[in-house]
Amino acid sequence: MIEQINEQVIRAAVSSDIDALLALDLIAQGEPLRQAFIRKAVNDGHCTVVEAAGQVVAYLIMERNFFGWPFIELVYVHDDYRKHGYATTLMQHIEATCGTEKLFTSTNLSNLRMQRLLEKLGYTVSGVVHNLDEGDPEVFYFKRPAHFGGESGYNTAQSK
């Protein structure tokens, strides 16, 4: 485990980051499809990283392919750097820069850590899809980034 690192940089991933991303992501180390997904996201400009003490310690992949809205596909923090706020930092950065009134993401029902993070950040459940991962439904979340009113939920404009 490491001490809290105060010096961090958030930036777009570049091709020279790919090896570091694949090394820090324990799931990618054993899954060629995930490796290809990460490579493509970096090369397409859809990956954002956090650097701490000069090394990449976390990343987020966001694409704009969810019915035309931005969708956070993946957030991953190196095991040694968890519980230091890097996932929160990445999520808040994307919220501030996505440039749209709606932002979506999802996580498995079994991923309680991510569910707690999403709830803490003000995301609301938008729906559940079964049969993506057998026996572990995917829970979809929604948020209106703060610069667009900051309220989560459906059709909040009518209630104002």
C-alpha positions in Angstrom: 0.0 0.0 0.0 1.2 3.5 -0.7 0.9 6.8 1.2 -1.6 9.5 -0.1 -0.1 11.2 -3.2 -1.0 14.8 -3.5 0.6 15.5 -6.9 -1.6 14.2 -9.7 -2.1 15.0 -13.4 -5.2 14.2 -15.4 -4.7 13.9 -19.1 -5.7 12.1 -22.3 -4.0 8.8 -22.7 -1.4 8.5 -25.5 -0.1 5.5 -27.3 3.0 5.4 -25.1 0.7 4.8 -22.1 -0.7 1.5 -23.4 1.9 -0.8 -21.9 1.5 0.9 -18.5 -2.3 0.6 -18.7 -2.1 -3.1 -19.6 0.3 -3.7 -16.7 -1.8 -2.0 -14.0 -5.1 -3.6 -15.1 -5.0 -7.1 -13.6 -8.0 -8.2 -15.7 -6.4 -7.0 -19.0 -3.4 -9.1 -18.2 -5.4 -12.3 -18.8 -7.9 -11.1 -21.4 -6.8 -10.3 -25.0 -10.2 -8.8 -25.7 -9.8 -6.3 -22.9 -6.3 -5.5 -24.1 -7.6 -4.8 -27.6 -10.4 -2.6 -26.1 -7.9 -0.5 -24.1 -5.6 -0.1 -27.1 -8.5 1.0 -29.3 -9.8 3.4 -26.7 -6.4 5.1 -26.3 -5.8 5.2 -30.1 -9.3 6.7 -30.6 -8.8 9.3 -27.9 -11.4 7.9 -25.5 -9.1 7.2 -22.6 -8.2 9.5 -19.7 -5.5 8.7 -17.2 -4.4 9.9 -13.8 -0.7 10.2 -13.2 0.7 10.2 -9.6 4.4 10.5 -8.8 5.1 10.3 -12.6 3.3 7.0 -13.3 -0.2 6.1 -14.6 -2.2 4.8 -11.7 -5.8 4.9 -13.0 -7.8 5.3 -16.2 -11.3 5.9 -17.5 -12.7 5.1 -20.9 -15.6 7.1 -22.1 -17.2 6.9 -25.5 -20.2 8.7 -27.0 -22.0 5.7 -28.3 -24.9 5.2 -25.9 -27.8 6.4 -27.9 -25.7 9.5 -28.8 -24.9 10.2 -25.1 -21.5 9.8 -23.4 -21.1 6.5 -21.6 -18.3 5.8 -19.1 -17.4 2.2 -20.1 -14.6 1.5 -17.7 -12.9 3.0 -14.6 -9.9 1.2 -13.3 -7.5 2.1 -10.5 -4.2 0.2 -9.8 -4.6 -2.0 -6.6 -2.0 -0.1 -4.7 -3.7 3.3 -5.4 -7.2 2.4 -4.5 -9.1 4.4 -1.8 -7.1 7.5 -2.6 -9.8 9.3 -4.6 -8.5 8.6 -8.1 -11.7 7.1 -9.4 -13.6 10.0 -7.9 -11.2 12.5 -9.5 -11.5 10.8 -13.0 -15.3 10.7 -12.7 -15.5 14.4 -11.7 -13.1 15.4 -14.5 -15.3 13.6 -17.1 -18.5 15.2 -15.6 -16.9 18.6 -15.9 -15.6 18.1 -19.5 -18.2 15.9 -21.2 -20.1 18.9 -22.5 -23.5 17.3 -22.5 -26.6 17.4 -20.2 -26.6 13.6 -19.7 -23.9 11.1 -18.7 -24.3 7.4 -18.4 -22.4 4.5 -17.0 -23.0 1.0 -15.7 -21.5 -1.6 -13.3 -22.3 -5.2 -12.3 -24.7 -5.7 -9.5 -21.8 -7.4 -7.6 -19.6 -4.4 -7.9 -20.6 -2.7 -4.6 -17.6 -0.4 -4.5 -18.5 1.2 -7.8 -22.1 1.4 -6.8 -21.2 3.3 -3.7 -19.0 5.7 -5.7 -21.7 6.4 -8.2 -24.3 7.0 -5.4 -21.8 9.3 -3.6 -21.3 11.3 -6.9 -25.0 11.7 -7.4 -25.8 9.1 -10.1 -29.2 7.5 -10.1 -30.2 4.1 -11.3 -31.6 4.2 -14.8 -32.2 0.5 -15.4 -30.9 -3.1 -15.2 -30.0 -5.4 -18.0 -29.8 -9.2 -17.4 -27.8 -11.8 -19.3 -24.7 -9.7 -20.2 -22.7 -11.5 -17.5 -24.4 -14.7 -16.4 -25.8 -14.4 -12.9 -24.5 -10.8 -12.5 -26.9 -8.1 -13.9 -25.6 -4.8 -15.2 -27.0 -1.8 -13.4 -27.1 1.4 -15.5 -26.7 4.8 -14.0 -27.4 8.4 -15.1 -26.3 11.9 -14.0 -26.8 15.4 -15.2 -23.4 17.1 -14.8 -23.5 20.1 -12.5 -22.9 22.6 -15.3 -26.2 21.5 -16.7 -28.2 21.8 -13.5 -26.7 18.9 -11.6 -29.9 17.1 -11.0 -30.2 13.4 -11.8 -33.5 11.8 -12.8 -35.9 11.8 -15.7 -37.3 15.0 -17.2 -36.4 17.3 -14.3 -37.1 20.3 -16.5 -40.9 19.8 -16.0 -40.6 19.9 -12.2 -39.0 23.3 -12.2 
